[in-house]
Amino acid sequence: MIKMGEEKREYNLAILILLVLLCWPAAIVYYFTRPKVTAKPTRICSGCGRQIPAEYSVCPYCGRSMVGPTFGATPTATAPIAQPSGTKFCPNCGARVNPAARFCPSCGRQLSM
């Protein structure tokens, strides 16, 4: 004789097994087809401590030069920081800059807000 509680437990176990069997192939397919994200190399500014792309020669936030003796002492990071949306251009060299930047990362000119 099967009690009501045992029958419900067996039913719940059957549903759990069914869900695992159905979801496992989907998880494997997703694992192999997910988009590959590659982070561009970045570094930390020794002036303000913010993370900036490695190709910038001037920090766009504080204006500190990223070349010279302090360049070797700055730690390297691998993941980029999310940046505000929008586009702004440097009036001096025409480089694309982040809207929150106070200095051009290419030429170092101070930008107006």
N, CA, C and O atoms as CSV, one atom per row, in Angstrom:
chain,resi,resn,atom,element,x,y,z
A,1,MET,N,N,0.830,-1.167,0.000
A,1,MET,CA,C,0.000,0.000,0.000
A,1,MET,C,C,0.889,1.250,0.000
A,1,MET,O,O,1.780,1.383,0.840
A,2,ILE,N,N,0.642,2.159,-0.944
A,2,ILE,CA,C,1.419,3.390,-1.080
A,2,ILE,C,C,0.654,4.521,-0.418
A,2,ILE,O,O,-0.532,4.733,-0.671
A,3,LYS,N,N,1.351,5.222,0.415
A,3,LYS,CA,C,0.728,6.355,1.095
A,3,LYS,C,C,0.727,7.566,0.169
A,3,LYS,O,O,1.489,7.623,-0.796
A,4,MET,N,N,-0.127,8.521,0.468
A,4,MET,CA,C,-0.294,9.699,-0.378
A,4,MET,C,C,1.000,10.511,-0.455
A,4,MET,O,O,1.340,10.997,-1.535
A,5,GLY,N,N,1.724,10.674,0.635
A,5,GLY,CA,C,2.966,11.450,0.656
A,5,GLY,C,C,4.042,10.832,-0.213
A,5,GLY,O,O,4.771,11.553,-0.894
A,6,GLU,N,N,4.158,9.504,-0.205
A,6,GLU,CA,C,5.161,8.820,-1.016
A,6,GLU,C,C,4.848,8.953,-2.500
A,6,GLU,O,O,5.759,9.110,-3.314
A,7,GLU,N,N,3.573,8.893,-2.857
A,7,GLU,CA,C,3.170,9.012,-4.257
A,7,GLU,C,C,3.517,10.405,-4.786
A,7,GLU,O,O,3.996,10.545,-5.911
A,8,LYS,N,N,3.275,11.419,-3.979
A,8,LYS,CA,C,3.579,12.791,-4.388
A,8,LYS,C,C,5.089,12.978,-4.533
A,8,LYS,O,O,5.539,13.662,-5.453
A,9,ARG,N,N,5.869,12.384,-3.646
A,9,ARG,CA,C,7.316,12.483,-3.705
A,9,ARG,C,C,7.843,11.823,-4.974
A,9,ARG,O,O,8.742,12.365,-5.617
A,10,GLU,N,N,7.307,10.676,-5.345
A,10,GLU,CA,C,7.728,9.989,-6.571
A,10,GLU,C,C,7.350,10.811,-7.799
A,10,GLU,O,O,8.108,10.849,-8.769
A,11,TYR,N,N,6.206,11.462,-7.774
A,11,TYR,CA,C,5.763,12.298,-8.883
A,11,TYR,C,C,6.697,13.501,-9.039
A,11,TYR,O,O,7.074,13.851,-10.157
A,12,ASN,N,N,7.071,14.133,-7.924
A,12,ASN,CA,C,7.993,15.268,-7.970
A,12,ASN,C,C,9.366,14.845,-8.472
A,12,ASN,O,O,10.005,15.584,-9.222
A,13,LEU,N,N,9.823,13.676,-8.072
A,13,LEU,CA,C,11.107,13.167,-8.534
A,13,LEU,C,C,11.071,12.900,-10.033
A,13,LEU,O,O,12.050,13.171,-10.728
A,14,ALA,N,N,9.973,12.380,-10.537
A,14,ALA,CA,C,9.839,12.123,-11.971
A,14,ALA,C,C,9.872,13.429,-12.763
A,14,ALA,O,O,10.488,13.491,-13.827
A,15,ILE,N,N,9.224,14.457,-12.259
A,15,ILE,CA,C,9.252,15.761,-12.939
A,15,ILE,C,C,10.668,16.331,-12.929
A,15,ILE,O,O,11.116,16.883,-13.933
A,16,LEU,N,N,11.368,16.205,-11.822
A,16,LEU,CA,C,12.734,16.696,-11.731
A,16,LEU,C,C,13.640,15.981,-12.733
A,16,LEU,O,O,14.428,16.624,-13.426
A,17,ILE,N,N,13.533,14.684,-12.808
A,17,ILE,CA,C,14.345,13.913,-13.758
A,17,ILE,C,C,14.019,14.320,-15.188
A,17,ILE,O,O,14.927,14.464,-16.006
A,18,LEU,N,N,12.757,14.504,-15.501
A,18,LEU,CA,C,12.344,14.918,-16.837
A,18,LEU,C,C,12.921,16.293,-17.187
A,18,LEU,O,O,13.412,16.493,-18.298
A,19,LEU,N,N,12.863,17.232,-16.253
A,19,LEU,CA,C,13.413,18.568,-16.505
A,19,LEU,C,C,14.922,18.527,-16.729
A,19,LEU,O,O,15.432,19.211,-17.617
A,20,VAL,N,N,15.632,17.745,-15.946
A,20,VAL,CA,C,17.082,17.627,-16.115
A,20,VAL,C,C,17.405,17.035,-17.479
A,20,VAL,O,O,18.305,17.515,-18.168
A,21,LEU,N,N,16.681,16.001,-17.870
A,21,LEU,CA,C,16.937,15.371,-19.169
A,21,LEU,C,C,16.638,16.315,-20.329
A,21,LEU,O,O,17.311,16.255,-21.358
A,22,LEU,N,N,15.640,17.183,-20.182
A,22,LEU,CA,C,15.306,18.122,-21.251
A,22,LEU,C,C,16.244,19.328,-21.283
A,22,LEU,O,O,16.562,19.828,-22.362
A,23,CYS,N,N,16.687,19.798,-20.131
A,23,CYS,CA,C,17.512,21.006,-20.079
A,23,CYS,C,C,18.990,20.739,-20.321
A,23,CYS,O,O,19.698,21.627,-20.796
A,24,TRP,N,N,19.473,19.556,-20.014
A,24,TRP,CA,C,20.887,19.242,-20.176
A,24,TRP,C,C,21.362,19.428,-21.619
A,24,TRP,O,O,22.397,20.063,-21.818
A,25,PRO,N,N,20.669,18.912,-22.633
A,25,PRO,CA,C,21.131,19.137,-24.014
A,25,PRO,C,C,21.136,20.620,-24.392
A,25,PRO,O,O,22.025,21.068,-25.116
A,26,ALA,N,N,20.168,21.373,-23.917
A,26,ALA,CA,C,20.137,22.806,-24.219
A,26,ALA,C,C,21.340,23.511,-23.596
A,26,ALA,O,O,21.910,24.412,-24.210
A,27,ALA,N,N,21.725,23.123,-22.411
A,27,ALA,CA,C,22.887,23.724,-21.762
A,27,ALA,C,C,24.166,23.409,-22.526
A,27,ALA,O,O,25.034,24.271,-22.661
A,28,ILE,N,N,24.289,22.195,-23.022
A,28,ILE,CA,C,25.473,21.813,-23.799
A,28,ILE,C,C,25.521,22.582,-25.117
A,28,ILE,O,O,26.584,23.056,-25.518
A,29,VAL,N,N,24.383,22.708,-25.791
A,29,VAL,CA,C,24.335,23.464,-27.047
A,29,VAL,C,C,24.719,24.918,-26.787
A,29,VAL,O,O,25.501,25.491,-27.546
A,30,TYR,N,N,24.190,25.516,-25.740
A,30,TYR,CA,C,24.527,26.902,-25.419
A,30,TYR,C,C,26.017,27.052,-25.125
A,30,TYR,O,O,26.635,28.022,-25.563
A,31,TYR,N,N,26.595,26.117,-24.400
A,31,TYR,CA,C,28.007,26.195,-24.038
A,31,TYR,C,C,28.891,26.281,-25.276
A,31,TYR,O,O,29.854,27.047,-25.295
A,32,PHE,N,N,28.576,25.506,-26.305
A,32,PHE,CA,C,29.422,25.488,-27.493
A,32,PHE,C,C,29.059,26.556,-28.520
A,32,PHE,O,O,29.859,26.828,-29.415
A,33,THR,N,N,27.884,27.167,-28.423
A,33,THR,CA,C,27.485,28.175,-29.408
A,33,THR,C,C,27.425,29.583,-28.834
A,33,THR,O,O,27.074,30.515,-29.557
A,34,ARG,N,N,27.753,29.768,-27.568
A,34,ARG,CA,C,27.687,31.109,-26.980
A,34,ARG,C,C,28.727,32.007,-27.643
A,34,ARG,O,O,29.765,31.521,-28.093
A,35,PRO,N,N,28.462,33.313,-27.709
A,35,PRO,CA,C,29.412,34.226,-28.349
A,35,PRO,C,C,30.689,34.347,-27.519
A,35,PRO,O,O,30.647,34.389,-26.290
A,36,LYS,N,N,31.791,34.400,-28.198
A,36,LYS,CA,C,33.083,34.545,-27.533
A,36,LYS,C,C,33.358,36.036,-27.346
A,36,LYS,O,O,33.349,36.799,-28.312
A,37,VAL,N,N,33.599,36.442,-26.117
A,37,VAL,CA,C,33.874,37.839,-25.810
A,37,VAL,C,C,35.364,37.975,-25.535
A,37,VAL,O,O,35.915,37.311,-24.658
A,38,THR,N,N,35.998,38.843,-26.297
A,38,THR,CA,C,37.415,39.087,-26.085
A,38,THR,C,C,37.583,40.509,-25.571
A,38,THR,O,O,37.126,41.464,-26.200
A,39,ALA,N,N,38.225,40.642,-24.456
A,39,ALA,CA,C,38.444,41.954,-23.853
A,39,ALA,C,C,39.733,42.555,-24.394
A,39,ALA,O,O,40.755,41.878,-24.502
A,40,LYS,N,N,39.666,43.834,-24.730
A,40,LYS,CA,C,40.866,44.538,-25.168
A,40,LYS,C,C,41.738,44.784,-23.944
A,40,LYS,O,O,41.220,44.949,-22.839
A,41,PRO,N,N,43.054,44.810,-24.127
A,41,PRO,CA,C,43.924,45.053,-22.974
A,41,PRO,C,C,43.735,46.472,-22.438
A,41,PRO,O,O,43.600,47.428,-23.201
A,42,THR,N,N,43.727,46.584,-21.139
A,42,THR,CA,C,43.579,47.879,-20.478
A,42,THR,C,C,44.654,48.019,-19.420
A,42,THR,O,O,45.366,47.064,-19.110
A,43,ARG,N,N,44.764,49.202,-18.874
A,43,ARG,CA,C,45.692,49.434,-17.776
A,43,ARG,C,C,45.072,50.440,-16.817
A,43,ARG,O,O,44.066,51.076,-17.129
A,44,ILE,N,N,45.680,50.572,-15.660
A,44,ILE,CA,C,45.184,51.455,-14.614
A,44,ILE,C,C,46.009,52.737,-14.632
A,44,ILE,O,O,47.239,52.695,-14.640
A,45,CYS,N,N,45.319,53.877,-14.636
A,45,CYS,CA,C,46.005,55.169,-14.601
A,45,CYS,C,C,46.623,55.359,-13.221
A,45,CYS,O,O,45.958,55.156,-12.205
A,46,SER,N,N,47.899,55.751,-13.185
A,46,SER,CA,C,48.559,55.969,-11.895
A,46,SER,C,C,48.148,57.294,-11.267
A,46,SER,O,O,48.444,57.543,-10.099
A,47,GLY,N,N,47.466,58.150,-12.034
A,47,GLY,CA,C,47.017,59.431,-11.495
A,47,GLY,C,C,45.679,59.340,-10.790
A,47,GLY,O,O,45.540,59.795,-9.655
A,48,CYS,N,N,44.680,58.749,-11.465
A,48,CYS,CA,C,43.328,58.719,-10.891
A,48,CYS,C,C,42.856,57.312,-10.542
A,48,CYS,O,O,41.839,57.158,-9.866
A,49,GLY,N,N,43.573,56.282,-10.988
A,49,GLY,CA,C,43.211,54.909,-10.652
A,49,GLY,C,C,42.129,54.301,-11.516
A,49,GLY,O,O,41.678,53.189,-11.243
A,50,ARG,N,N,41.698,55.004,-12.557
A,50,ARG,CA,C,40.658,54.459,-13.437
A,50,ARG,C,C,41.269,53.531,-14.473
A,50,ARG,O,O,42.457,53.615,-14.788
A,51,GLN,N,N,40.440,52.656,-14.990
A,51,GLN,CA,C,40.861,51.692,-15.997
A,51,GLN,C,C,40.658,52.317,-17.377
A,51,GLN,O,O,39.574,52.808,-17.690
A,52,ILE,N,N,41.717,52.293,-18.205
A,52,ILE,CA,C,41.652,52.888,-19.542
A,52,ILE,C,C,42.238,51.910,-20.550
A,52,ILE,O,O,43.034,51.051,-20.172
A,53,PRO,N,N,41.863,52.018,-21.837
A,53,PRO,CA,C,42.446,51.147,-22.862
A,53,PRO,C,C,43.960,51.322,-22.944
A,53,PRO,O,O,44.469,52.424,-22.737
A,54,ALA,N,N,44.674,50.251,-23.242
A,54,ALA,CA,C,46.135,50.267,-23.260
A,54,ALA,C,C,46.703,51.161,-24.352
A,54,ALA,O,O,47.823,51.654,-24.212
A,55,GLU,N,N,45.961,51.387,-25.441
A,55,GLU,CA,C,46.514,52.186,-26.537
A,55,GLU,C,C,46.475,53.689,-26.267
A,55,GLU,O,O,47.071,54.450,-27.029
A,56,TYR,N,N,45.795,54.146,-25.210
A,56,TYR,CA,C,45.736,55.576,-24.895
A,56,TYR,C,C,47.088,56.038,-24.365
A,56,TYR,O,O,47.702,55.362,-23.539
A,57,SER,N,N,47.545,57.184,-24.838
A,57,SER,CA,C,48.808,57.736,-24.348
A,57,SER,C,C,48.581,58.746,-23.226
A,57,SER,O,O,49.514,59.096,-22.503
A,58,VAL,N,N,47.328,59.218,-23.080
A,58,VAL,CA,C,46.958,60.174,-22.037
A,58,VAL,C,C,45.663,59.690,-21.395
A,58,VAL,O,O,44.755,59.240,-22.093
A,59,CYS,N,N,45.574,59.779,-20.076
A,59,CYS,CA,C,44.345,59.386,-19.387
A,59,CYS,C,C,43.242,60.380,-19.736
A,59,CYS,O,O,43.433,61.583,-19.556
A,60,PRO,N,N,42.083,59.910,-20.235
A,60,PRO,CA,C,41.016,60.830,-20.603
A,60,PRO,C,C,40.284,61.428,-19.396
A,60,PRO,O,O,39.466,62.332,-19.569
A,61,TYR,N,N,40.554,60.952,-18.198
A,61,TYR,CA,C,39.856,61.429,-17.010
A,61,TYR,C,C,40.661,62.471,-16.226
A,61,TYR,O,O,40.100,63.458,-15.750
A,62,CYS,N,N,41.972,62.253,-16.092
A,62,CYS,CA,C,42.775,63.195,-15.308
A,62,CYS,C,C,43.839,63.906,-16.134
A,62,CYS,O,O,44.428,64.878,-15.662
A,63,GLY,N,N,44.101,63.444,-17.365
A,63,GLY,CA,C,45.069,64.095,-18.233
A,63,GLY,C,C,46.506,63.668,-18.024
A,63,GLY,O,O,47.400,64.228,-18.657
A,64,ARG,N,N,46.761,62.709,-17.168
A,64,ARG,CA,C,48.127,62.263,-16.902
A,64,ARG,C,C,48.674,61.481,-18.090
A,64,ARG,O,O,47.973,60.661,-18.682
A,65,SER,N,N,49.931,61.742,-18.429
A,65,SER,CA,C,50.582,61.042,-19.534
A,65,SER,C,C,50.821,59.593,-19.140
A,65,SER,O,O,51.242,59.312,-18.018
A,66,MET,N,N,50.555,58.679,-20.055
A,66,MET,CA,C,50.724,57.254,-19.774
A,66,MET,C,C,52.021,56.714,-20.363
A,66,MET,O,O,52.207,55.498,-20.418
A,67,VAL,N,N,52.914,57.581,-20.801
A,67,VAL,CA,C,54.219,57.164,-21.317
A,67,VAL,C,C,55.284,57.706,-20.384
A,67,VAL,O,O,55.035,58.648,-19.632
A,68,GLY,N,N,56.447,57.128,-20.428
A,68,GLY,CA,C,57.535,57.594,-19.583
A,68,GLY,C,C,57.788,56.649,-18.430
A,68,GLY,O,O,57.413,55.478,-18.493
A,69,PRO,N,N,58.427,57.147,-17.361
A,69,PRO,CA,C,58.824,56.268,-16.263
A,69,PRO,C,C,57.658,55.653,-15.499
A,69,PRO,O,O,57.806,54.565,-14.942
A,70,THR,N,N,56.500,56.315,-15.456
A,70,THR,CA,C,55.378,55.752,-14.701
A,70,THR,C,C,54.647,54.677,-15.481
A,70,THR,O,O,53.836,53.949,-14.909
A,71,PHE,N,N,54.918,54.557,-16.793
A,71,PHE,CA,C,54.201,53.579,-17.604
A,71,PHE,C,C,54.497,52.156,-17.154
A,71,PHE,O,O,53.576,51.344,-17.058
A,72,GLY,N,N,55.741,51.833,-16.878
A,72,GLY,CA,C,56.094,50.479,-16.475
A,72,GLY,C,C,55.573,50.109,-15.101
A,72,GLY,O,O,55.425,48.926,-14.797
A,73,ALA,N,N,55.290,51.099,-14.263
A,73,ALA,CA,C,54.859,50.835,-12.894
A,73,ALA,C,C,53.356,50.631,-12.774
A,73,ALA,O,O,52.874,50.212,-11.721
A,74,THR,N,N,52.610,50.919,-13.831
A,74,THR,CA,C,51.156,50.783,-13.731
A,74,THR,C,C,50.743,49.334,-13.919
A,74,THR,O,O,51.249,48.664,-14.820
A,75,PRO,N,N,49.834,48.836,-13.089
A,75,PRO,CA,C,49.364,47.458,-13.260
A,75,PRO,C,C,48.490,47.325,-14.504
A,75,PRO,O,O,47.851,48.285,-14.934
A,76,THR,N,N,48.470,46.128,-15.070
A,76,THR,CA,C,47.675,45.873,-16.263
A,76,THR,C,C,46.400,45.147,-15.869
A,76,THR,O,O,46.424,44.249,-15.028
A,77,ALA,N,N,45.294,45.533,-16.474
A,77,ALA,CA,C,44.008,44.884,-16.236
A,77,ALA,C,C,43.527,44.272,-17.542
A,77,ALA,O,O,44.015,44.643,-18.610
A,78,THR,N,N,42.573,43.337,-17.481
A,78,THR,CA,C,42.114,42.678,-18.698
A,78,THR,C,C,40.667,42.943,-19.045
A,78,THR,O,O,40.291,42.785,-20.207
A,79,ALA,N,N,39.844,43.335,-18.105
A,79,ALA,CA,C,38.425,43.534,-18.402
A,79,ALA,C,C,38.109,45.018,-18.500
A,79,ALA,O,O,38.526,45.797,-17.643
A,80,PRO,N,N,37.381,45.418,-19.528
A,80,PRO,CA,C,37.049,46.830,-19.670
A,80,PRO,C,C,35.937,47.257,-18.719
A,80,PRO,O,O,35.119,46.441,-18.294
A,81,ILE,N,N,35.918,48.537,-18.395
A,81,ILE,CA,C,34.857,49.110,-17.573
A,81,ILE,C,C,33.762,49.600,-18.502
A,81,ILE,O,O,34.048,50.167,-19.557
A,82,ALA,N,N,32.516,49.388,-18.120
A,82,ALA,CA,C,31.401,49.867,-18.943
A,82,ALA,C,C,31.448,51.386,-19.008
A,82,ALA,O,O,31.593,52.049,-17.982
A,83,GLN,N,N,31.326,51.936,-20.202
A,83,GLN,CA,C,31.434,53.360,-20.411
A,83,GLN,C,C,30.080,53.942,-20.766
A,83,GLN,O,O,29.240,53.247,-21.338
A,84,PRO,N,N,29.853,55.214,-20.436
A,84,PRO,CA,C,28.587,55.840,-20.802
A,84,PRO,C,C,28.411,55.875,-22.316
A,84,PRO,O,O,29.389,55.973,-23.057
A,85,SER,N,N,27.169,55.796,-22.772
A,85,SER,CA,C,26.923,55.787,-24.207
A,85,SER,C,C,27.015,57.202,-24.760
A,85,SER,O,O,26.968,58.178,-24.012
A,86,GLY,N,N,27.148,57.300,-26.073
A,86,GLY,CA,C,27.265,58.594,-26.732
A,86,GLY,C,C,28.658,58.752,-27.304
A,86,GLY,O,O,29.582,58.028,-26.933
A,87,THR,N,N,28.800,59.701,-28.208
A,87,THR,CA,C,30.083,59.906,-28.853
A,87,THR,C,C,30.428,61.386,-28.839
A,87,THR,O,O,29.565,62.240,-29.041
A,88,LYS,N,N,31.699,61.677,-28.596
A,88,LYS,CA,C,32.210,63.035,-28.604
A,88,LYS,C,C,33.559,62.978,-29.312
A,88,LYS,O,O,34.240,61.955,-29.255
A,89,PHE,N,N,33.953,64.061,-29.977
A,89,PHE,CA,C,35.215,64.091,-30.702
A,89,PHE,C,C,36.094,65.220,-30.177
A,89,PHE,O,O,35.598,66.264,-29.755
A,90,CYS,N,N,37.400,64.996,-30.208
A,90,CYS,CA,C,38.364,65.997,-29.768
A,90,CYS,C,C,38.435,67.116,-30.809
A,90,CYS,O,O,38.589,66.832,-31.997
A,91,PRO,N,N,38.325,68.388,-30.390
A,91,PRO,CA,C,38.414,69.479,-31.352
A,91,PRO,C,C,39.833,69.690,-31.872
A,91,PRO,O,O,40.018,70.337,-32.903
A,92,ASN,N,N,40.837,69.156,-31.178
A,92,ASN,CA,C,42.221,69.344,-31.584
A,92,ASN,C,C,42.670,68.312,-32.619
A,92,ASN,O,O,43.198,68.675,-33.670
A,93,CYS,N,N,42.460,67.015,-32.323
A,93,CYS,CA,C,42.960,65.964,-33.222
A,93,CYS,C,C,41.846,65.180,-33.900
A,93,CYS,O,O,42.122,64.413,-34.823
A,94,GLY,N,N,40.598,65.345,-33.477
A,94,GLY,CA,C,39.473,64.656,-34.104
A,94,GLY,C,C,39.244,63.237,-33.625
A,94,GLY,O,O,38.401,62.531,-34.179
A,95,ALA,N,N,39.975,62.800,-32.605
A,95,ALA,CA,C,39.816,61.434,-32.093
A,95,ALA,C,C,38.482,61.294,-31.370
A,95,ALA,O,O,37.995,62.246,-30.759
A,96,ARG,N,N,37.900,60.108,-31.443
A,96,ARG,CA,C,36.659,59.819,-30.721
A,96,ARG,C,C,36.990,59.664,-29.241
A,96,ARG,O,O,37.918,58.942,-28.875
A,97,VAL,N,N,36.223,60.346,-28.396
A,97,VAL,CA,C,36.455,60.280,-26.951
A,97,VAL,C,C,35.156,59.950,-26.230
A,97,VAL,O,O,34.064,60.165,-26.755
A,98,ASN,N,N,35.294,59.434,-25.043
A,98,ASN,CA,C,34.160,59.109,-24.186
A,98,ASN,C,C,33.500,60.414,-23.743
A,98,ASN,O,O,34.211,61.370,-23.434
A,99,PRO,N,N,32.170,60.490,-23.700
A,99,PRO,CA,C,31.505,61.721,-23.264
A,99,PRO,C,C,31.882,62.154,-21.846
A,99,PRO,O,O,31.796,63.341,-21.528
A,100,ALA,N,N,32.296,61.223,-20.990
A,100,ALA,CA,C,32.670,61.563,-19.616
A,100,ALA,C,C,34.125,62.003,-19.501
A,100,ALA,O,O,34.548,62.442,-18.432
A,101,ALA,N,N,34.898,61.894,-20.577
A,101,ALA,CA,C,36.323,62.222,-20.540
A,101,ALA,C,C,36.528,63.726,-20.415
A,101,ALA,O,O,35.804,64.522,-21.011
A,102,ARG,N,N,37.531,64.093,-19.625
A,102,ARG,CA,C,37.887,65.504,-19.491
A,102,ARG,C,C,39.106,65.845,-20.338
A,102,ARG,O,O,39.373,67.017,-20.602
A,103,PHE,N,N,39.850,64.815,-20.768
A,103,PHE,CA,C,41.033,65.009,-21.593
A,103,PHE,C,C,40.989,64.044,-22.763
A,103,PHE,O,O,40.452,62.944,-22.638
A,104,CYS,N,N,41.547,64.442,-23.901
A,104,CYS,CA,C,41.603,63.568,-25.075
A,104,CYS,C,C,42.622,62.471,-24.818
A,104,CYS,O,O,43.742,62.778,-24.408
A,105,PRO,N,N,42.283,61.191,-25.043
A,105,PRO,CA,C,43.232,60.107,-24.801
A,105,PRO,C,C,44.345,60.055,-25.841
A,105,PRO,O,O,45.362,59.402,-25.606
A,106,SER,N,N,44.185,60.722,-26.983
A,106,SER,CA,C,45.201,60.689,-28.033
A,106,SER,C,C,46.209,61.824,-27.906
A,106,SER,O,O,47.417,61.590,-27.912
A,107,CYS,N,N,45.709,63.061,-27.791
A,107,CYS,CA,C,46.624,64.207,-27.786
A,107,CYS,C,C,46.781,64.850,-26.413
A,107,CYS,O,O,47.733,65.602,-26.206
A,108,GLY,N,N,45.886,64.582,-25.471
A,108,GLY,CA,C,46.000,65.113,-24.120
A,108,GLY,C,C,45.353,66.468,-23.900
A,108,GLY,O,O,45.442,67.011,-22.799
A,109,ARG,N,N,44.709,67.032,-24.907
A,109,ARG,CA,C,44.080,68.344,-24.770
A,109,ARG,C,C,42.880,68.253,-23.828
A,109,ARG,O,O,42.132,67.275,-23.852
A,110,GLN,N,N,42.705,69.285,-22.997
A,110,GLN,CA,C,41.563,69.320,-22.087
A,110,GLN,C,C,40.305,69.595,-22.899
A,110,GLN,O,O,40.289,70.471,-23.763
A,111,LEU,N,N,39.248,68.834,-22.612
A,111,LEU,CA,C,37.989,68.955,-23.341
A,111,LEU,C,C,37.007,69.783,-22.539
A,111,LEU,O,O,37.014,69.758,-21.309
A,112,SER,N,N,36.164,70.516,-23.243
A,112,SER,CA,C,35.123,71.286,-22.561
A,112,SER,C,C,33.931,70.372,-22.317
A,112,SER,O,O,33.650,69.485,-23.123
A,113,MET,N,N,33.240,70.581,-21.227
A,113,MET,CA,C,32.096,69.731,-20.886
A,113,MET,C,C,30.867,70.132,-21.601
A,113,MET,O,O,29.818,69.513,-21.420
